[in-house]
């Protein structure tokens, strides 16, 4: 059964950049897409009309694929970097799993 994760970031104004994965994180995500563990759409980003909220959605084929991805060192490094970036830039964020 598919497993979906959403990351929702809300920034204070448009001069603040949303967090984005580093090159290694993008490569790891692409590896999972190529292996068929993440749907071919990869990370789907939707930005609100006012440009202040970004919703990034990833759909994994199974809960096991999601768990494997979340256990990757580079994924956790990007998660830690995201938390710091958001704290330093007054970006509020939330994550919704299996939505």
C-alpha positions in Angstrom: 0.0 0.0 0.0 1.3 3.5 -0.9 2.7 5.7 1.8 2.7 9.5 1.5 4.7 12.1 3.3 4.0 15.9 3.1 6.3 18.6 4.4 4.6 22.0 4.8 6.8 25.1 5.2 5.4 28.6 5.8 7.9 31.4 5.5 7.4 34.9 7.0 7.9 36.7 3.6 9.0 36.0 0.1 12.6 37.2 0.7 13.2 34.1 2.9 14.1 31.0 0.9 12.4 27.7 1.6 14.6 24.8 2.6 15.7 22.6 -0.2 17.7 19.3 -0.1 21.4 19.4 -0.9 22.7 17.6 -4.0 23.4 14.4 -2.1 19.8 14.4 -0.8 18.5 14.9 -4.3 20.7 12.1 -5.6 19.4 9.8 -2.9 15.8 10.7 -3.7 16.5 10.1 -7.4 18.0 6.7 -6.5 14.7 5.7 -4.8 12.7 6.9 -7.8 14.9 4.9 -10.2 14.4 1.8 -8.0 10.7 2.3 -8.1 10.4 2.9 -4.3 9.2 6.5 -4.8 6.6 7.2 -7.5 8.0 8.7 -10.8 6.7 12.1 -9.7 9.4 12.3 -7.1 8.9 15.3 -4.8 5.9 17.3 -5.9 6.1 20.9 -4.7 3.1 23.2 -4.6 3.5 26.8 -3.6 0.5 28.8 -2.4 -0.9 31.8 -4.3 0.6 34.2 -1.8 4.0 32.4 -2.2 4.4 31.9 1.5 3.5 28.2 1.9 5.2 25.4 0.1 3.9 21.8 0.4 6.3 19.1 -0.8 4.7 15.6 -1.2 6.5 12.3 -1.8 4.7 9.0 -2.4 6.4 5.8 -1.6 5.2 2.5 -2.9 5.1 0.9 0.6 5.6 1.7 4.3 8.8 -0.4 4.1 10.2 1.8 1.3 9.4 4.9 3.4 11.1 3.4 6.4 14.2 2.5 4.4 14.4 6.0 3.0 14.0 7.6 6.4 16.9 5.5 7.8 19.4 6.8 5.2 22.1 8.9 6.7 21.9 11.7 4.0 18.1 11.9 4.5 18.6 12.4 8.2 21.4 15.0 7.6 19.0 16.9 5.3 16.3 16.7 8.0 18.6 18.2 10.6 19.7 20.9 8.1 16.0 21.7 7.4 15.2 22.1 11.1 18.2 24.5 11.6 17.3 26.4 8.4 13.7 26.8 9.4 14.6 27.9 13.0 17.2 30.4 11.7 14.7 31.9 9.1 11.5 31.9 11.1 9.9 29.3 8.9 7.2 27.2 10.6 6.8 23.7 9.3 4.9 20.5 9.8 5.0 17.0 8.4 2.0 14.9 7.6 2.6 11.2 7.1 0.4 8.8 5.1 -2.1 11.5 4.1 
